[in-house]
């Protein structure tokens, strides 16, 4: 079992930046695929970004490409999501997810991940 804890959310203005953190415990961090997902009010959970191969490979949703950056510090068992140029449509609850056995074709789907954090809320006001 992997335990995940997110932090760093908050209330910001359009164009501001935030950095979310996700700290994992319970198994070797460098072997995990780590994903970020978000859920807006009344919407389904959607893929944001993912990191695999110890952070050497990254993936992004088209809606955040060029604005968000996923990175990880394996020594600290922590993955980060740097969010720049925030927009109102970025508002939602952001979740960190992890799994040890995800294949490349499945990493954008929430159902592929067995471990989830509690979420951290991001609100972007205009």
mmCIF file of the C-alpha atoms, coordinates in Angstrom:
data_MODEL
# 
_entry.id   MODEL 
# 
loop_
_atom_site.group_PDB 
_atom_site.id 
_atom_site.type_symbol 
_atom_site.label_atom_id 
_atom_site.label_alt_id 
_atom_site.label_comp_id 
_atom_site.label_asym_id 
_atom_site.label_entity_id 
_atom_site.label_seq_id 
_atom_site.pdbx_PDB_ins_code 
_atom_site.Cartn_x 
_atom_site.Cartn_y 
_atom_site.Cartn_z 
_atom_site.occupancy 
_atom_site.B_iso_or_equiv 
_atom_site.pdbx_formal_charge 
_atom_site.auth_seq_id 
_atom_site.auth_comp_id 
_atom_site.auth_asym_id 
_atom_site.auth_atom_id 
_atom_site.pdbx_PDB_model_num 
ATOM 1   C CA . UNK A 1 1   ? 0.000   0.000  0.000   1.00 0.00 ? 1   UNK A CA 1 
ATOM 2   C CA . UNK A 1 2   ? 1.152   3.527  -0.856  1.00 0.00 ? 2   UNK A CA 1 
ATOM 3   C CA . UNK A 1 3   ? 0.076   6.544  1.172   1.00 0.00 ? 3   UNK A CA 1 
ATOM 4   C CA . UNK A 1 4   ? -0.078  9.912  -0.605  1.00 0.00 ? 4   UNK A CA 1 
ATOM 5   C CA . UNK A 1 5   ? -0.517  13.390 0.854   1.00 0.00 ? 5   UNK A CA 1 
ATOM 6   C CA . UNK A 1 6   ? -1.043  16.495 -1.295  1.00 0.00 ? 6   UNK A CA 1 
ATOM 7   C CA . UNK A 1 7   ? -0.452  20.089 -0.252  1.00 0.00 ? 7   UNK A CA 1 
ATOM 8   C CA . UNK A 1 8   ? 0.015   23.559 -1.735  1.00 0.00 ? 8   UNK A CA 1 
ATOM 9   C CA . UNK A 1 9   ? -3.458  24.450 -2.980  1.00 0.00 ? 9   UNK A CA 1 
ATOM 10  C CA . UNK A 1 10  ? -5.120  27.770 -2.319  1.00 0.00 ? 10  UNK A CA 1 
ATOM 11  C CA . UNK A 1 11  ? -7.027  30.768 -3.643  1.00 0.00 ? 11  UNK A CA 1 
ATOM 12  C CA . UNK A 1 12  ? -5.199  32.784 -6.307  1.00 0.00 ? 12  UNK A CA 1 
ATOM 13  C CA . UNK A 1 13  ? -5.871  35.322 -9.045  1.00 0.00 ? 13  UNK A CA 1 
ATOM 14  C CA . UNK A 1 14  ? -5.741  34.785 -12.794 1.00 0.00 ? 14  UNK A CA 1 
ATOM 15  C CA . UNK A 1 15  ? -2.126  34.635 -13.967 1.00 0.00 ? 15  UNK A CA 1 
ATOM 16  C CA . UNK A 1 16  ? -0.708  33.621 -10.586 1.00 0.00 ? 16  UNK A CA 1 
ATOM 17  C CA . UNK A 1 17  ? 1.381   30.534 -9.868  1.00 0.00 ? 17  UNK A CA 1 
ATOM 18  C CA . UNK A 1 18  ? 1.153   27.673 -7.394  1.00 0.00 ? 18  UNK A CA 1 
ATOM 19  C CA . UNK A 1 19  ? 3.292   24.653 -6.646  1.00 0.00 ? 19  UNK A CA 1 
ATOM 20  C CA . UNK A 1 20  ? 1.547   21.520 -5.447  1.00 0.00 ? 20  UNK A CA 1 
ATOM 21  C CA . UNK A 1 21  ? 3.412   18.799 -3.585  1.00 0.00 ? 21  UNK A CA 1 
ATOM 22  C CA . UNK A 1 22  ? 2.681   15.102 -3.156  1.00 0.00 ? 22  UNK A CA 1 
ATOM 23  C CA . UNK A 1 23  ? 4.648   13.066 -0.651  1.00 0.00 ? 23  UNK A CA 1 
ATOM 24  C CA . UNK A 1 24  ? 4.530   9.272  -0.777  1.00 0.00 ? 24  UNK A CA 1 
ATOM 25  C CA . UNK A 1 25  ? 5.299   6.579  1.741   1.00 0.00 ? 25  UNK A CA 1 
ATOM 26  C CA . UNK A 1 26  ? 4.950   2.819  1.927   1.00 0.00 ? 26  UNK A CA 1 
ATOM 27  C CA . UNK A 1 27  ? 7.248   1.615  -0.869  1.00 0.00 ? 27  UNK A CA 1 
ATOM 28  C CA . UNK A 1 28  ? 10.157  2.559  -3.104  1.00 0.00 ? 28  UNK A CA 1 
ATOM 29  C CA . UNK A 1 29  ? 9.215   5.895  -4.646  1.00 0.00 ? 29  UNK A CA 1 
ATOM 30  C CA . UNK A 1 30  ? 11.426  5.766  -7.729  1.00 0.00 ? 30  UNK A CA 1 
ATOM 31  C CA . UNK A 1 31  ? 9.606   2.713  -9.117  1.00 0.00 ? 31  UNK A CA 1 
ATOM 32  C CA . UNK A 1 32  ? 6.173   4.400  -9.117  1.00 0.00 ? 32  UNK A CA 1 
ATOM 33  C CA . UNK A 1 33  ? 4.327   6.131  -11.899 1.00 0.00 ? 33  UNK A CA 1 
ATOM 34  C CA . UNK A 1 34  ? 2.936   9.341  -10.377 1.00 0.00 ? 34  UNK A CA 1 
ATOM 35  C CA . UNK A 1 35  ? -0.034  11.176 -11.867 1.00 0.00 ? 35  UNK A CA 1 
ATOM 36  C CA . UNK A 1 36  ? -1.866  14.422 -11.182 1.00 0.00 ? 36  UNK A CA 1 
ATOM 37  C CA . UNK A 1 37  ? -5.607  14.599 -11.823 1.00 0.00 ? 37  UNK A CA 1 
ATOM 38  C CA . UNK A 1 38  ? -8.188  17.282 -11.146 1.00 0.00 ? 38  UNK A CA 1 
ATOM 39  C CA . UNK A 1 39  ? -11.944 17.448 -10.729 1.00 0.00 ? 39  UNK A CA 1 
ATOM 40  C CA . UNK A 1 40  ? -13.987 20.576 -11.293 1.00 0.00 ? 40  UNK A CA 1 
ATOM 41  C CA . UNK A 1 41  ? -17.415 20.997 -9.712  1.00 0.00 ? 41  UNK A CA 1 
ATOM 42  C CA . UNK A 1 42  ? -19.919 18.823 -11.530 1.00 0.00 ? 42  UNK A CA 1 
ATOM 43  C CA . UNK A 1 43  ? -17.264 17.315 -13.811 1.00 0.00 ? 43  UNK A CA 1 
ATOM 44  C CA . UNK A 1 44  ? -15.461 13.999 -14.032 1.00 0.00 ? 44  UNK A CA 1 
ATOM 45  C CA . UNK A 1 45  ? -11.895 13.588 -12.860 1.00 0.00 ? 45  UNK A CA 1 
ATOM 46  C CA . UNK A 1 46  ? -9.455  14.461 -15.656 1.00 0.00 ? 46  UNK A CA 1 
ATOM 47  C CA . UNK A 1 47  ? -5.795  13.824 -16.327 1.00 0.00 ? 47  UNK A CA 1 
ATOM 48  C CA . UNK A 1 48  ? -3.335  16.684 -15.805 1.00 0.00 ? 48  UNK A CA 1 
ATOM 49  C CA . UNK A 1 49  ? 0.209   15.300 -15.832 1.00 0.00 ? 49  UNK A CA 1 
ATOM 50  C CA . UNK A 1 50  ? 2.240   12.176 -15.080 1.00 0.00 ? 50  UNK A CA 1 
ATOM 51  C CA . UNK A 1 51  ? 5.812   11.181 -14.344 1.00 0.00 ? 51  UNK A CA 1 
ATOM 52  C CA . UNK A 1 52  ? 7.343   7.739  -14.882 1.00 0.00 ? 52  UNK A CA 1 
ATOM 53  C CA . UNK A 1 53  ? 10.736  6.060  -15.072 1.00 0.00 ? 53  UNK A CA 1 
ATOM 54  C CA . UNK A 1 54  ? 11.886  7.849  -11.953 1.00 0.00 ? 54  UNK A CA 1 
ATOM 55  C CA . UNK A 1 55  ? 10.957  11.208 -13.459 1.00 0.00 ? 55  UNK A CA 1 
ATOM 56  C CA . UNK A 1 56  ? 12.851  10.803 -16.723 1.00 0.00 ? 56  UNK A CA 1 
ATOM 57  C CA . UNK A 1 57  ? 9.619   10.732 -18.749 1.00 0.00 ? 57  UNK A CA 1 
ATOM 58  C CA . UNK A 1 58  ? 6.727   13.197 -18.387 1.00 0.00 ? 58  UNK A CA 1 
ATOM 59  C CA . UNK A 1 59  ? 3.269   13.556 -19.937 1.00 0.00 ? 59  UNK A CA 1 
ATOM 60  C CA . UNK A 1 60  ? 0.790   16.452 -19.995 1.00 0.00 ? 60  UNK A CA 1 
ATOM 61  C CA . UNK A 1 61  ? -2.803  17.145 -20.903 1.00 0.00 ? 61  UNK A CA 1 
ATOM 62  C CA . UNK A 1 62  ? -3.152  19.515 -23.856 1.00 0.00 ? 62  UNK A CA 1 
ATOM 63  C CA . UNK A 1 63  ? -4.971  22.025 -21.650 1.00 0.00 ? 63  UNK A CA 1 
ATOM 64  C CA . UNK A 1 64  ? -1.942  22.534 -19.377 1.00 0.00 ? 64  UNK A CA 1 
ATOM 65  C CA . UNK A 1 65  ? 0.987   21.920 -21.723 1.00 0.00 ? 65  UNK A CA 1 
ATOM 66  C CA . UNK A 1 66  ? 3.410   24.836 -21.606 1.00 0.00 ? 66  UNK A CA 1 
ATOM 67  C CA . UNK A 1 67  ? 1.993   26.141 -18.307 1.00 0.00 ? 67  UNK A CA 1 
ATOM 68  C CA . UNK A 1 68  ? 2.373   23.228 -15.866 1.00 0.00 ? 68  UNK A CA 1 
ATOM 69  C CA . UNK A 1 69  ? 5.497   21.230 -15.060 1.00 0.00 ? 69  UNK A CA 1 
ATOM 70  C CA . UNK A 1 70  ? 5.682   17.940 -13.180 1.00 0.00 ? 70  UNK A CA 1 
ATOM 71  C CA . UNK A 1 71  ? 8.919   17.060 -11.423 1.00 0.00 ? 71  UNK A CA 1 
ATOM 72  C CA . UNK A 1 72  ? 10.049  14.785 -8.630  1.00 0.00 ? 72  UNK A CA 1 
ATOM 73  C CA . UNK A 1 73  ? 12.687  14.486 -5.953  1.00 0.00 ? 73  UNK A CA 1 
ATOM 74  C CA . UNK A 1 74  ? 13.141  10.768 -5.406  1.00 0.00 ? 74  UNK A CA 1 
ATOM 75  C CA . UNK A 1 75  ? 15.351  11.308 -2.360  1.00 0.00 ? 75  UNK A CA 1 
ATOM 76  C CA . UNK A 1 76  ? 12.440  13.113 -0.660  1.00 0.00 ? 76  UNK A CA 1 
ATOM 77  C CA . UNK A 1 77  ? 9.721   10.788 -2.012  1.00 0.00 ? 77  UNK A CA 1 
ATOM 78  C CA . UNK A 1 78  ? 7.982   13.873 -3.381  1.00 0.00 ? 78  UNK A CA 1 
ATOM 79  C CA . UNK A 1 79  ? 6.489   14.886 -6.713  1.00 0.00 ? 79  UNK A CA 1 
ATOM 80  C CA . UNK A 1 80  ? 5.658   18.491 -7.589  1.00 0.00 ? 80  UNK A CA 1 
ATOM 81  C CA . UNK A 1 81  ? 3.260   20.195 -9.954  1.00 0.00 ? 81  UNK A CA 1 
ATOM 82  C CA . UNK A 1 82  ? 4.364   23.724 -10.802 1.00 0.00 ? 82  UNK A CA 1 
ATOM 83  C CA . UNK A 1 83  ? 1.382   25.643 -12.176 1.00 0.00 ? 83  UNK A CA 1 
ATOM 84  C CA . UNK A 1 84  ? 2.006   28.946 -13.950 1.00 0.00 ? 84  UNK A CA 1 
ATOM 85  C CA . UNK A 1 85  ? -0.346  31.309 -15.732 1.00 0.00 ? 85  UNK A CA 1 
ATOM 86  C CA . UNK A 1 86  ? -3.378  29.964 -13.877 1.00 0.00 ? 86  UNK A CA 1 
ATOM 87  C CA . UNK A 1 87  ? -6.810  30.376 -15.439 1.00 0.00 ? 87  UNK A CA 1 
ATOM 88  C CA . UNK A 1 88  ? -10.326 30.132 -13.963 1.00 0.00 ? 88  UNK A CA 1 
ATOM 89  C CA . UNK A 1 89  ? -10.784 26.809 -15.773 1.00 0.00 ? 89  UNK A CA 1 
ATOM 90  C CA . UNK A 1 90  ? -7.904  25.383 -13.719 1.00 0.00 ? 90  UNK A CA 1 
ATOM 91  C CA . UNK A 1 91  ? -10.126 25.570 -10.625 1.00 0.00 ? 91  UNK A CA 1 
ATOM 92  C CA . UNK A 1 92  ? -10.790 22.234 -8.975  1.00 0.00 ? 92  UNK A CA 1 
ATOM 93  C CA . UNK A 1 93  ? -9.590  19.649 -6.509  1.00 0.00 ? 93  UNK A CA 1 
ATOM 94  C CA . UNK A 1 94  ? -6.200  18.246 -7.488  1.00 0.00 ? 94  UNK A CA 1 
ATOM 95  C CA . UNK A 1 95  ? -5.324  14.641 -6.673  1.00 0.00 ? 95  UNK A CA 1 
ATOM 96  C CA . UNK A 1 96  ? -2.028  12.822 -6.623  1.00 0.00 ? 96  UNK A CA 1 
ATOM 97  C CA . UNK A 1 97  ? -2.127  9.184  -7.734  1.00 0.00 ? 97  UNK A CA 1 
ATOM 98  C CA . UNK A 1 98  ? 0.462   6.400  -7.865  1.00 0.00 ? 98  UNK A CA 1 
ATOM 99  C CA . UNK A 1 99  ? 0.834   2.896  -9.193  1.00 0.00 ? 99  UNK A CA 1 
ATOM 100 C CA . UNK A 1 100 ? 3.700   0.501  -9.800  1.00 0.00 ? 100 UNK A CA 1 
ATOM 101 C CA . UNK A 1 101 ? 2.318   -1.408 -12.789 1.00 0.00 ? 101 UNK A CA 1 
ATOM 102 C CA . UNK A 1 102 ? 0.831   1.101  -15.241 1.00 0.00 ? 102 UNK A CA 1 
ATOM 103 C CA . UNK A 1 103 ? 1.583   0.626  -18.923 1.00 0.00 ? 103 UNK A CA 1 
ATOM 104 C CA . UNK A 1 104 ? 2.141   3.660  -21.125 1.00 0.00 ? 104 UNK A CA 1 
ATOM 105 C CA . UNK A 1 105 ? -1.226  3.490  -22.891 1.00 0.00 ? 105 UNK A CA 1 
ATOM 106 C CA . UNK A 1 106 ? -3.141  3.625  -19.582 1.00 0.00 ? 106 UNK A CA 1 
ATOM 107 C CA . UNK A 1 107 ? -1.438  6.417  -17.624 1.00 0.00 ? 107 UNK A CA 1 
ATOM 108 C CA . UNK A 1 108 ? -4.018  9.084  -18.596 1.00 0.00 ? 108 UNK A CA 1 
ATOM 109 C CA . UNK A 1 109 ? -6.916  7.134  -17.091 1.00 0.00 ? 109 UNK A CA 1 
ATOM 110 C CA . UNK A 1 110 ? -7.845  7.417  -13.387 1.00 0.00 ? 110 UNK A CA 1 
ATOM 111 C CA . UNK A 1 111 ? -8.824  3.741  -13.253 1.00 0.00 ? 111 UNK A CA 1 
ATOM 112 C CA . UNK A 1 112 ? -5.241  2.699  -13.902 1.00 0.00 ? 112 UNK A CA 1 
ATOM 113 C CA . UNK A 1 113 ? -4.059  4.013  -10.524 1.00 0.00 ? 113 UNK A CA 1 
ATOM 114 C CA . UNK A 1 114 ? -4.587  2.063  -7.302  1.00 0.00 ? 114 UNK A CA 1 
ATOM 115 C CA . UNK A 1 115 ? -3.386  4.684  -4.807  1.00 0.00 ? 115 UNK A CA 1 
ATOM 116 C CA . UNK A 1 116 ? -4.812  8.193  -4.304  1.00 0.00 ? 116 UNK A CA 1 
ATOM 117 C CA . UNK A 1 117 ? -4.293  11.125 -1.996  1.00 0.00 ? 117 UNK A CA 1 
ATOM 118 C CA . UNK A 1 118 ? -7.070  13.119 -0.351  1.00 0.00 ? 118 UNK A CA 1 
ATOM 119 C CA . UNK A 1 119 ? -6.818  16.065 -2.757  1.00 0.00 ? 119 UNK A CA 1 
ATOM 120 C CA . UNK A 1 120 ? -5.931  19.730 -2.427  1.00 0.00 ? 120 UNK A CA 1 
ATOM 121 C CA . UNK A 1 121 ? -8.221  22.514 -3.611  1.00 0.00 ? 121 UNK A CA 1 
ATOM 122 C CA . UNK A 1 122 ? -7.160  25.146 -6.150  1.00 0.00 ? 122 UNK A CA 1 
ATOM 123 C CA . UNK A 1 123 ? -9.385  28.154 -6.825  1.00 0.00 ? 123 UNK A CA 1 
ATOM 124 C CA . UNK A 1 124 ? -8.519  30.711 -9.510  1.00 0.00 ? 124 UNK A CA 1 
ATOM 125 C CA . UNK A 1 125 ? -10.612 33.874 -9.460  1.00 0.00 ? 125 UNK A CA 1 
ATOM 126 C CA . UNK A 1 126 ? -10.872 36.504 -12.188 1.00 0.00 ? 126 UNK A CA 1 
# 
